[in-house]
Amino acid sequence: MDSLRLTVYAFLVVSTTSMLAAEPRNPNIIVFLSDDVGYAEYGFQGSKDIPTPNIDSIAKNGVRFTQGYVAATYCSPCRAGLLTGKYPTRFGHEFNDGGAVGKNNGFGLPVEQKTIADRLKAQGYATCAVGKWHLGAGPKFIATARGFDEFYGTVANTSFLNPPNFIDTRKSPNVTPVKDDNFYTTDAYAERAVDWIGKNKDKPFLLYLPFNAQHAPLQATKKYLDRFPKIEDEKRRIFAAMMSAMDDAVGQVLTKVKEIGQEENTLVFFLSDNGGPTQQTTSNNAPLRGRKATTLEGGIRVPFCAQWKGKIPAGSTFEQPIQNLDILPTAVVAAGSKIDPEWKLDGVDLMPHLTGKVKEPPHTALYWRFGEQWAIRKGDFKLGANAVDGVKNVKLYNLKDDIGEASDLKEKMPEKAKELQADWDKWSSEQMKPRWVPAPAKKKNTKKEDEDED
């Protein structure tokens, strides 16, 4: 009888263990963010001169967003929006720090704002940020104070070689300059991300990897420069080398995910933080008009794709406007939780739209405010003012017919312009006054402007 009981008990233990092992865990979330990359770069956007097979594989295995936007046209506000799922203007994060990193101007993602790491950590996720942070440098603002278990990267814009404002929380929470002639940020970020995934493979994880590529200063190592001997323009050759390094880094991370058997259980996003600065780095925003730091399409529409094998149809395109604010709610719901209305998010869960369960557009309107520059997109129409045309010249465009914003329809369609102006005015009145503003414009040497200004 005792022998029978032991046999039954052993069977139950083995069966229960097998059932638990077979039970699918919550999906991993990876967010790749590139910096200052133009709309026309990357193979999945149609570029032919700089191969990016690993990045392109995300769109090939998932979806390319043809109208993917960011909620800000500048580095730090974009990141603030992405990590909170809210318009950064709602909490006064309208500008960069204006070169005041380390100075007491209060710059940093407001501490009362919860991040995607906070949300997923509450659901049992391991969380890590690797790369360019740019959301504050003080103890209460760095990534490990904002829901991330670990941070490895720079607190703001910096050089790719021997970065001075670097933090590795495995060693210290303090800024420690890198003094290693073999160190290159993009390569180092790939190595740390792969290592961290390996150490956290047994639980669901969030990896946020904001590269500083392709932000100025243009810097690359010989390994990558040697891949483009036929590019004569020096700037473009370095740009191509930096892009190739970033593609290698993305490939290493995706390969590691596959190695641990989590490829079909990982939701991956790839996007850029804003449009390219064009001549400064050779970034190409065609066919869009405008550049980074403007509210023209060239400043706010970005390369954007995602994959979740078995969930998002492979090789698909999504033609309706979406924003980087949608990443947080999409990830939270994918992780098995619900969006609390008290969070007051501006982003939405994209999955019902990507799977066809919901036919309506994710957003009825999208909004931007960047000082005196502003814009609203509602349906195919966009109204706004930008620095290229002069902020006093409010213009109306039909983006369906005029993606390059060449034909102002304001005089022909005054009622539509009036409608959109009223909508934007109402939205803007709900936003917070900027917590800080950039330093007054003044002439600076190119190197300092590249590293600190934006």
FIMARKE-674355 format. One record per residue (C-alpha): residue in one letter; z, y, x. Coordinates in steps of 0.2 Angstrom, whole numbers, padded with zeros to 4 digits, always signed. Each point is the difference from the previous one (the first is absolute). Layout:
BEGIN
aZYX...
This chain:
BEGIN
m+0000+0000+0000d+0005+0012+0014s-0017-0004+0009l-0009+0004-0016r+0009+0016-0002l-0004+0005+0018t-0018-0005-0002v-0002+0011-0016y+0009+0014+0009a-0011+0000+0015f-0016-0001-0012l+0007+0016-0009v+0003+0009+0016v-0017-0004+0007s-0009+0004-0016t+0009+0017-0002t-0003+0005+0018s-0019-0004-0002m+0000+0010-0016l+0008+0015+0008a-0012-0002+0015a-0015+0000-0011e+0005+0015-0010p-0011+0014+0005r+0009+0015+0008n-0004+0018-0004p-0015+0007+0008n+0000+0009+0017i-0006+0018+0000i-0009+0008+0015v-0006+0018+0000f-0011+0006+0014l-0003+0018+0001s-0012+0008+0012d+0000+0018+0005d-0013+0014-0002v-0014-0013-0002g-0016+0008-0009y-0006-0007-0016a-0016-0007+0008e+0008-0010+0013y+0004-0019-0001g-0013-0013-0003f+0006-0003-0018q-0004+0019-0003g-0018-0003+0007s+0003+0005+0018k-0012-0009+0012d+0005+0007+0017i+0018-0005+0002p+0003-0019-0004t+0016-0002-0010p-0001-0019-0006n+0019-0003-0002i+0002+0016-0011d-0015-0004-0009s+0006-0017-0004i+0013+0008-0012a-0013+0007-0011k-0011-0016+0002n+0015-0011-0006g+0006+0012-0013v-0005+0017-0007r-0008+0016+0006f+0006+0016-0009t-0015+0011-0001q+0011+0015-0007g+0016-0003+0010y+0010+0016+0002v+0016+0006+0009a+0011+0012-0009a+0001+0012+0015t-0013+0006+0013y+0012+0000+0015c+0009-0013+0010s+0019+0001-0005p-0002+0004-0019c-0012-0015-0002r+0013-0011+0008a+0013+0007-0011g-0010-0004-0016l-0005-0017+0006l+0018-0006+0004t+0007+0007-0017g-0014-0002-0012k+0002+0018-0005y-0010+0016+0003p+0009+0007+0015t-0001+0017-0008r+0013-0006-0013f+0013+0000+0013g-0006+0015+0011h-0009-0011+0014e-0016+0011-0001f-0003+0003+0018n+0003-0007+0018d+0014+0006+0010g-0010+0014+0008g+0003-0006+0018a+0019+0001-0003v+0005-0019+0003g+0017+0000+0008k+0004+0018-0007n+0012+0003-0014n-0012+0004-0014g+0005-0014-0011f-0016-0009+0002g+0000-0018-0006l-0003-0011-0015p+0014+0006-0012v+0014-0013+0001e+0002-0001-0019q-0018-0008-0001k-0001-0019+0001t-0014-0008+0010i-0010-0015-0003a+0011-0008+0013d+0016+0004-0010r-0008-0007-0015l-0006-0017+0008k+0016-0002+0011a+0010+0000-0017q-0011-0015-0005g+0004-0009+0016y-0014+0005+0011a+0001+0002+0019t-0008+0017+0004c-0007+0007+0016a-0010+0016+0004v-0011+0000+0016g-0009+0016+0005k-0001+0018-0004w+0015+0005-0011h-0002+0019-0002l+0013+0002-0014g+0014+0007+0010a+0009-0003+0017g+0018+0002-0004p+0012-0015-0003k-0001+0002-0018f-0019+0000-0001i-0006-0013+0012a-0007-0016-0007t+0016-0011+0002a+0009+0013-0011r-0014-0002-0014g+0001-0018-0004f-0009-0008+0016d+0010-0013+0009e-0009+0004+0016f-0011+0015+0007y-0012+0000+0015g-0010+0015+0003t-0001+0019+0001v+0009+0012-0011a-0015+0012-0001n-0017+0003+0008t-0001-0004+0018s-0011-0007+0014f-0005-0018+0001l+0005-0002+0018n+0018+0001+0005p+0005+0008-0017p+0016+0012+0002n+0007-0001-0017f+0001-0019-0002i+0014-0011-0008d+0003-0019+0001t+0015-0003-0011r+0001-0017+0008k+0006+0010+0015s+0007+0016-0007p-0002+0011-0015n-0003+0015+0012v-0016+0007+0006t-0004-0007+0016p-0016+0005+0010v-0011-0015+0005k-0003+0000+0018d-0013-0015+0003d-0017+0003+0006n-0006-0016-0009f+0007+0006-0017y-0013+0005-0013t+0007+0003-0018t-0013-0010-0010d+0002-0015+0011a+0018+0001+0000y+0001+0002-0019a-0010-0016-0002e+0011-0010+0012r+0016+0006-0009a-0007-0003-0017v-0005-0018+0004d+0017-0003+0008w+0009+0007-0015i-0010-0011-0012g+0004-0015+0010k+0019+0004+0000n+0000+0003-0019k-0013-0013-0006d+0013-0010-0011k+0003+0014-0012p-0011+0013-0009f-0004+0015+0010l-0006+0018+0000l-0010+0006+0015y-0004+0018+0000l-0012+0003+0015p-0006+0019+0001f-0011+0001+0015n-0002+0016+0009a-0018-0004+0003q-0011+0010-0003h+0010+0015+0002a-0002+0012+0015p+0002+0000+0015l-0015-0012+0002q+0006-0013+0012a-0005-0018+0004t+0002-0013+0013k-0014-0007+0011k+0000-0017-0009y-0006+0009-0016l-0011+0013+0008d-0010-0013+0009r-0005-0007-0018f-0011+0016-0003p-0010+0004+0016k-0015+0006-0009i+0009+0014-0009e-0004+0015+0010d+0011+0013-0009e+0017-0001+0009k+0011+0004-0016r-0010-0012-0011r+0002-0014+0013i+0019+0002+0001f+0001+0001-0019a-0010-0016-0001a+0012-0008+0013m+0015+0005-0010m-0008-0007-0016s-0003-0016+0009a+0017-0002+0006m+0007+0003-0018d-0012-0013-0007d+0007-0012+0013a+0018+0004-0005v-0004-0003-0018g-0008-0016+0004q+0015-0006+0010v+0011+0003-0015l-0011-0008-0012t-0002-0015+0012k+0019-0002+0001v+0002+0000-0019k-0013-0014-0001e+0009-0010+0014i+0017+0001-0010g-0009-0007-0016q+0002+0016-0010e-0018+0007-0001e-0001-0003-0018n+0017+0006-0004t-0002+0017+0008l-0006+0016-0008v-0008+0011+0013f-0005+0018-0001f-0011+0010+0012l-0003+0019-0002s-0001+0016+0010d+0013+0014-0002n-0013+0014-0003g-0018+0005+0004g-0005+0002+0018p+0001+0016+0009t-0019-0002+0004q-0005+0009+0016q+0017-0001+0008t-0001-0019+0002t-0018-0003-0006s+0006-0008-0016n-0013-0001-0014n+0004+0004-0018a-0018-0001-0007p-0005+0001-0014l+0015+0010-0004r+0002+0018+0003g+0015+0007+0009r+0013-0007+0012k+0018-0004+0003a+0012+0014-0006t-0012+0005-0015t+0000-0005-0018l-0019-0004+0001e-0004-0018-0002g-0002-0001+0019g+0019+0003+0001i+0007-0011-0013r-0012-0014-0003v+0003-0014+0013p-0006-0017+0005f+0011-0012-0011c+0000-0019-0002a+0012-0014-0005q+0001-0019+0000w+0011-0013-0008k-0010-0016+0001g+0000-0010-0016k+0006+0016-0010i-0012+0014+0004p-0019-0006-0002a-0008-0001+0017g-0014+0012+0004s+0003+0011-0015t+0000+0019-0002f+0011+0011-0011e-0009+0015-0006q+0014+0010-0008p+0011+0012+0009i+0016-0006+0008q+0012+0008+0012n+0012-0006+0014l+0014+0003-0012d-0005-0016-0009i+0005-0011+0015l+0019+0001-0003p-0001-0005-0019t-0013-0013+0003a+0011-0008+0014v+0016+0001-0010v-0008-0009-0015a-0009-0013+0011a+0017-0004+0007g+0007-0005-0017s+0009+0016-0005k-0003+0013-0013i-0003+0019+0002d+0015+0009-0007p-0005+0016-0010e+0014+0009+0008w-0009-0001+0017k-0012+0012-0008l-0015-0006+0011d-0017+0007-0001g-0009-0015+0007v-0004-0016-0011d-0001-0018+0002l-0019-0003+0005m+0000-0019-0003p-0004-0001-0019h-0014+0012+0004l-0007-0010+0015t+0001-0017-0010g-0008+0008-0015k+0014-0002-0012v+0001+0019-0003k-0017+0009-0002e+0007+0018-0001p+0000+0010+0016p+0016-0001+0010h+0002+0019-0001t-0006+0013-0013a+0001+0014+0013l+0004+0002+0019y+0008+0016+0007w+0002+0009+0017r+0009+0015+0007f-0001+0005+0018g+0006+0018+0001e-0013+0011-0008q-0012-0014+0000w+0000-0011-0016a-0010-0012-0010i+0000-0011-0016r-0012-0014-0004k-0001-0006-0018g-0013-0013-0004d-0016+0005+0010f+0005+0019+0001k+0009+0008+0014l+0006+0018+0000g+0009+0008+0015a+0000+0013+0014n-0001-0004+0019a+0001+0008+0016v-0019-0003+0004d-0006+0010-0014g+0015+0012-0001v+0015-0003-0010k-0005+0013-0013n-0016-0009-0004v+0005-0012-0014k-0014-0013-0002l-0005-0014-0012y-0009-0015+0005n-0007-0016-0009l+0004-0013+0014k-0010-0014-0009d-0016+0010+0003d+0006+0011+0015i+0011-0010+0012g-0004+0013+0013e+0007+0015-0011a-0016+0010+0002s-0002+0007-0018d+0013+0011-0007l+0000-0003-0019k+0014+0013-0005e-0012+0013-0007k-0010-0014-0010m+0016-0008-0006p+0013+0013-0003e+0010-0010-0013k+0001-0015+0012a+0006+0011+0014k+0013+0008-0012e+0006-0017-0005l+0003-0007+0017q+0008+0016+0006a+0013-0001-0014d+0003-0018+0004w+0003+0004+0019d+0010+0015-0004k+0012-0011-0011w+0001-0013+0014s+0003+0013+0014s+0014+0008-0010e+0009-0017+0000q-0001-0001+0019m+0014+0006+0012k-0002+0015+0012p-0004-0006+0018r+0016-0004+0009w-0008+0007+0016v-0016+0008+0005p-0011-0001+0015a+0002+0013+0014p-0011+0015-0001a-0017-0003+0006k-0002+0005+0018k-0011-0005+0015k+0005-0015+0009n-0007-0011+0014t-0010-0014-0006k+0011-0014+0007k+0016+0007-0009e-0009+0002-0016d-0007-0017+0001e+0017-0008+0003d+0012+0011-0011e-0009+0010-0013d-0006-0013-0012
